[in-house]
Amino acid sequence: MAVTVRELEKIRREGLKALKEKLGVEGMIKFIQMYSDGKGDYTEERKDKIKNLSKEDLQKFLREELN
């Protein structure tokens, strides 16, 4: 079954409306950002972020995240 552009647009609008109603504007934006296409080189960006990370920084982060 082929879906028309109009039907896809309706689904998109209804989906955004449902997200906004359930999560609020801020939550909707965060949710959409989780699934948007990324840009750049994740591997290189990750290397830059963790190159100066100390063992203590990592332990602190894990304590905060797990509690």
N, C-alpha and C positions, 0 to 999 in steps of 0.2 A: 504494500500500500504506500503510495507516494504521499508525502506531506508537503503541502504548499507553503510558500514563503509566508503568507498571511497566517496560516496555522502555527508556524514556528514562532512568529512574532507574538502571537497571542500566548503561546506557552511561555515564552521568555518574560512577557509582561506579568503574567499570572505568577510565575515563579519568583520574580523579584518582589511582587506584592506580598506573597506568602512569607518570604524571607524577612521583609521589612516588618510585617505584622508580628512575626514570632520572635525575631532577634533585635528589632529596632534598627535604626539606620546604621549605627556604628557596628553592630554585630553583623549586619548584612554585608557591609563593606569588607570587614575582616574575613568573612566566609568566602566572598568572591575572590579576594586576594589569594586565598589558599589554593585556588584552582586556576588562576590566570597563568598564561604562558610566561615563563621566566625569560630574562634577557641576560646577556653577558656569559661569562665563564664561571660557573659555580665552583669548580675545583680550584681555580686560582683565587677567587674571592674567599673561599674557605681557608686556603693556606694563609692568606693575609690576615684573616681574623684570628687564627689560632697560633701564629708563629711566635707571639710573645706571651702565650698563655702559660702560666706556671702551674705546677702541681697543686699549689695551694688555691689558686683561682678555680681550678677544676673541682677540687674537693668542696670548696665553698658553694659553687654552682650546684653540685649534686646534692649537697645537704639542703639547700633552699628548695630545689625542685622536688625532692622526695618527701619533704615534710609538709 
